[in-house]
């Protein structure tokens, strides 16, 4: 099988990049995934688009998240027009709750810092929180409201991106593992898979938590990514309970348009084990009921877990693979794959199809892990 561009990994990053490359006329594109397309971390996610609540520093990563968030309205509109799939971009905002004096003090400090950084955020009393969300627990003594932290239905996003690929001739190869990159000298010319070889002019690793398992010949990639399990549950609410995404220090709840209320998520270093546990599920139920006590009266509709791809510094890995030609990496988005997909696709497609650079490729390149100190710290 021959292709101009081979994308290994069919999650939200790989699918979004395939769409951008197609729009730039990149030629024949093939996406290969070790399982069903989009059914790993992207499917397991909660779809939160929260660059402000997920970071409390005014650094480049925060800016990266903001720039990607700003692409979402146009991204959602274009996908609806291109595929007929509404990805349910919801812009009600996100609440961060405090339940005791210590948490209230942390909320106050965060508010002061973010006001100085000109983050759009509002400080609410407990009574004010319940005036906009009556189902919030009376124990909540205050909150921050982030009107510009949104959510999207991530599973519909995956469905839309897959549909785009199908109607535009992007080849999808599922249930096919790529374990080795093919080389000709220092040039990567494709991948060796469980069903044969796929040759390509350009190869992209969008392989998430499985990135470090791919080899070049007998050597492992110089890219260290590990899986971090996140367990989740959903309640089947018979009536609308919440409008906002709501965080507490112990978890978060995400209301969906179809009546489900998602609850997440654990953070566990358990290798490639995607099973759920009684302890994990109980902790999520407790976190949900603390936020909205009425959830106690509804049944759990689904339990699941996903594996977030985590690099040593918690930041994405983007750009060329040093020492080789025609191979790129777009992985390690950890908790922010859905949020960062549009911007990642934009800058990676600009680099691959047009040779353009971005400061984010410089910041998040593989080369930052070159020192032995970093390698040792992560081992």
C-alpha positions in Angstrom: 0.0 0.0 0.0 1.3 3.4 -1.0 0.4 6.8 0.4 1.7 10.4 0.3 1.1 10.8 4.0 0.8 8.0 6.5 -0.8 9.0 9.9 -0.3 6.3 12.5 -3.1 6.8 15.1 -6.7 7.6 14.5 -7.7 9.6 17.6 -8.7 13.2 17.5 -5.2 14.4 16.8 -4.6 12.1 13.8 -8.1 12.7 12.4 -7.9 16.5 12.7 -4.5 16.5 11.1 -5.7 14.3 8.2 -8.5 16.8 7.6 -6.1 19.8 7.6 -3.7 18.1 5.3 -6.5 17.2 2.9 -7.6 20.8 2.8 -4.0 21.8 1.9 -3.9 19.3 -1.0 -1.4 16.9 0.6 -2.3 14.0 -1.7 -3.3 10.5 -0.7 -3.6 10.2 3.1 -3.9 6.9 5.0 -4.8 6.7 8.7 -3.9 3.4 10.5 -5.1 2.6 14.0 -4.3 -0.4 16.2 -8.1 -0.6 17.0 -11.3 1.0 15.9 -10.8 4.6 14.8 -11.1 7.1 17.7 -12.0 4.6 20.4 -9.1 5.2 22.8 -8.4 8.4 24.8 -10.5 10.6 22.4 -13.6 8.5 23.0 -13.0 8.2 26.7 -12.7 11.9 27.3 -15.3 14.3 28.7 -14.8 16.9 25.9 -13.9 19.8 28.1 -12.4 22.9 26.4 -10.9 24.5 29.5 -7.6 26.3 29.0 -8.3 28.7 31.9 -9.4 26.3 34.6 -6.8 23.7 33.7 -3.8 26.0 34.1 -3.1 28.8 36.6 0.0 30.2 34.9 0.3 32.7 32.1 2.7 30.6 30.1 3.0 29.5 26.5 0.9 26.4 27.1 -2.0 28.5 28.3 -1.7 30.6 25.2 -1.6 27.4 23.1 -4.9 26.3 24.7 -6.5 29.7 24.2 -5.6 29.8 20.5 -7.0 26.3 20.0 -10.2 27.2 21.8 -10.7 30.2 19.6 -10.7 28.0 16.6 -13.5 25.8 17.9 -16.6 27.9 16.8 -15.3 27.9 13.2 -14.2 24.3 13.5 -17.7 23.2 14.7 -19.5 25.1 12.0 -17.3 23.8 9.2 -17.7 20.2 10.4 -21.4 20.6 10.5 -21.4 21.9 6.9 -18.9 19.2 5.7 -20.4 16.2 7.4 -23.8 17.0 8.7 -22.7 16.1 12.3 -23.3 18.6 15.1 -20.4 18.3 17.6 -22.5 20.1 20.2 -20.2 23.0 21.1 -21.7 24.2 24.4 -20.6 27.7 25.6 -22.4 28.0 28.9 -19.0 28.1 30.8 -17.3 26.3 33.6 -17.5 26.5 37.4 -14.8 25.8 39.9 -16.3 25.2 43.4 -14.9 25.5 46.9 -16.4 23.5 49.8 -14.4 24.7 52.8 -12.2 27.5 54.0 -9.0 26.1 52.6 -10.5 25.6 49.2 -12.2 29.1 49.3 -8.7 30.6 50.0 -7.3 28.8 47.0 -10.2 30.1 44.9 -9.5 33.7 46.1 -5.8 33.4 45.3 -6.5 32.0 41.9 -9.0 34.8 41.2 -6.5 37.5 42.1 -3.8 36.0 40.0 -6.0 35.5 37.0 -7.5 39.0 37.2 -3.9 40.3 36.9 -3.4 38.2 33.8 -6.7 39.5 32.4 -8.3 36.1 32.3 -12.1 36.4 32.0 -13.3 35.0 35.3 -16.0 35.9 37.9 -15.9 35.3 41.6 -19.2 34.0 43.0 -20.5 33.5 46.5 -22.2 30.2 47.4 -25.6 31.9 47.0 -24.7 33.3 43.6 -23.6 29.8 42.4 -26.9 28.3 43.4 -28.8 31.1 41.7 -27.4 30.0 38.4 -27.2 26.3 39.2 -29.9 25.4 41.8 -28.7 21.7 41.9 -25.3 22.7 43.3 -24.8 21.5 46.9 -25.6 24.0 49.7 -22.2 23.1 51.1 -20.5 25.0 48.2 -19.3 28.2 49.8 -17.9 29.9 46.6 -16.8 29.5 43.1 -15.1 30.9 40.0 -17.0 31.1 36.8 -15.1 30.8 33.5 -17.5 31.9 30.8 -14.9 31.1 28.1 -14.2 27.5 29.1 -16.6 25.3 27.1 -17.3 21.8 26.2 -17.9 19.7 23.1 -19.5 16.2 22.6 -16.2 14.5 21.9 -17.7 11.3 20.6 -19.7 13.3 18.0 -16.5 15.1 17.2 -14.8 11.8 16.4 -17.8 10.8 14.3 -17.6 14.0 12.4 -13.9 13.7 11.7 -14.3 10.1 10.6 -17.1 11.1 8.3 -15.0 13.9 6.8 -12.3 11.3 6.1 -14.7 8.9 4.5 -16.4 11.4 2.1 -13.0 12.9 1.1 -11.2 9.7 0.2 -8.9 9.5 3.2 -8.2 5.8 3.7 -8.9 4.4 7.1 -7.2 1.1 8.2 -8.5 -0.2 11.5 -7.4 -3.0 13.8 -3.9 -2.8 12.4 -0.9 -2.3 14.6 2.2 -0.5 13.4 5.2 -1.6 15.4 8.1 -0.5 13.3 9.0 2.4 11.0 10.6 1.5 7.7 13.9 3.2 6.8 16.1 4.0 3.9 19.2 5.4 5.4 17.9 8.2 7.7 14.7 8.6 5.7 11.5 7.1 7.0 9.5 5.6 4.1 6.5 4.2 5.9 5.6 1.6 8.5 5.6 -2.2 9.1 2.1 -3.3 10.2 0.4 -6.5 11.4 -0.9 -7.0 7.8 2.0 -5.8 5.8 4.0 -2.7 4.9 2.6 0.7 4.1 5.0 3.0 2.2 4.7 6.8 2.4 6.5 10.0 1.5 5.7 11.4 5.0 4.9 9.6 8.2 3.2 11.1 11.3 3.0 9.5 14.7 -0.2 10.5 16.4 -0.1 7.4 18.5 -0.9 8.7 22.0 -0.1 6.5 24.9 1.4 3.8 22.6 4.0 6.1 21.0 7.0 4.7 22.9 6.2 1.1 21.7 7.1 1.9 18.1 10.6 1.1 16.9 12.9 2.2 14.2 14.7 -1.0 13.3 16.0 -2.5 16.6 16.0 0.9 18.3 13.2 2.5 20.4 12.0 5.9 19.5 13.5 8.8 21.5 10.1 9.8 22.6 8.9 8.8 26.1 5.2 8.7 26.5 3.4 6.8 29.2 -0.3 5.9 29.7 -2.2 7.4 32.6 -5.6 5.8 33.2 -8.6 7.9 33.8 -11.8 6.2 34.9 -15.2 7.8 34.3 -18.9 7.2 34.8 -22.1 8.7 33.5 -25.5 9.2 35.2 -28.7 8.8 33.3 -30.6 11.9 34.5 -34.3 12.0 33.8 -34.3 15.8 34.0 -31.8 18.6 33.3 -29.8 19.2 36.4 -26.9 21.4 35.3 -26.0 23.9 32.6 -22.3 24.3 33.3 -19.4 22.0 33.5 -18.6 22.0 37.3 -15.3 21.2 38.9 -14.5 20.5 42.5 -11.1 19.5 44.0 -12.2 15.9 43.8 -13.7 15.6 40.4 -15.9 17.2 37.7 -19.3 16.8 36.2 -20.2 17.5 32.6 -23.9 17.7 31.5 -24.8 16.5 28.1 -27.6 17.6 25.8 -29.0 14.0 25.8 -29.5 14.0 29.6 -26.4 12.2 30.6 -24.1 13.6 33.2 -20.5 12.6 32.8 -18.2 12.4 35.9 -14.4 12.2 35.9 -11.8 11.4 36.3 -9.2 9.3 38.1 -5.5 9.8 37.5 -3.7 6.4 37.8 -0.3 5.1 36.6 -1.3 1.5 35.9 0.4 0.9 32.5 -2.0 -0.2 29.7 -4.7 -1.5 32.0 -8.0 0.1 30.9 -10.2 -1.7 33.4 -12.5 0.1 35.9 -12.3 -0.6 39.6 -14.9 -0.5 42.4 -12.7 2.0 44.3 -12.4 4.3 41.3 -16.1 4.2 40.5 -17.0 4.9 44.2 -14.7 7.9 44.3 -16.3 9.3 41.2 -19.8 8.8 42.6 -18.8 10.5 45.8 -17.3 13.5 43.9 -20.5 13.8 41.8 -22.9 13.7 44.7 -20.7 16.3 46.6 -21.2 18.7 43.7 -24.9 17.9 43.0 -26.6 15.8 45.7 -29.6 15.1 43.5 -27.4 12.8 41.3 -27.7 10.3 44.2 -31.2 9.5 42.9 -30.1 8.6 39.4 -28.6 5.4 38.0 -25.2 5.0 36.5 -25.5 4.4 32.8 -21.9 3.7 31.8 -18.5 3.2 33.3 -15.3 3.3 31.3 -11.6 4.2 31.3 -9.1 5.7 28.9 -5.4 6.0 28.7 -4.1 9.6 28.5 -0.7 10.0 26.8 1.7 11.7 29.3 5.2 13.0 28.6 7.8 13.7 31.3 6.8 17.4 31.6 3.1 17.0 31.0 3.3 18.9 27.7 2.7 17.8 24.1 5.4 16.5 21.8 5.1 18.1 18.3 7.4 18.3 15.3 10.1 16.4 13.5 11.8 13.3 15.0 15.5 14.3 15.3 18.0 12.3 13.3 15.4 11.2 10.7 13.8 12.6 7.6 10.1 12.8 6.7 8.8 11.7 10.0 6.8 13.8 12.5 5.3 13.4 16.0 2.1 14.8 17.4 1.4 13.1 20.7 1.4 13.5 24.5 -1.5 15.9 24.8 -2.4 14.3 28.1 -5.7 15.8 29.5 -6.1 18.3 26.6 -6.2 16.3 23.4 -9.8 17.5 22.5 -9.0 21.1 23.3 -5.7 21.2 21.4 -6.7 19.2 18.3 -7.6 22.2 16.0 -4.4 24.1 16.8 -2.2 21.1 16.7 -3.6 20.1 13.3 -3.1 23.6 12.0 0.5 24.0 12.9 1.5 20.4 12.0 -0.2 20.7 8.6 1.5 24.0 8.0 4.8 22.4 8.7 4.3 19.2 6.8 2.6 20.6 3.7 4.2 24.1 3.6 7.4 23.9 5.6 6.2 26.6 8.0 7.4 26.9 11.5 5.6 27.7 14.7 6.8 28.7 18.1 4.9 25.8 19.5 6.9 23.4 17.4 10.1 24.9 18.9 8.6 24.8 22.5 7.3 21.3 22.3 9.7 19.5 20.0 11.3 16.1 20.8 14.7 17.8 21.3 13.7 19.1 24.7 14.1 15.6 26.1 17.7 15.2 24.8 19.4 15.6 28.1 20.3 12.6 30.2 18.8 14.3 33.2 15.4 14.4 31.7 15.6 10.8 30.5 16.7 9.6 33.9 14.0 11.5 35.7 11.3 9.9 33.6 12.7 6.3 33.8 
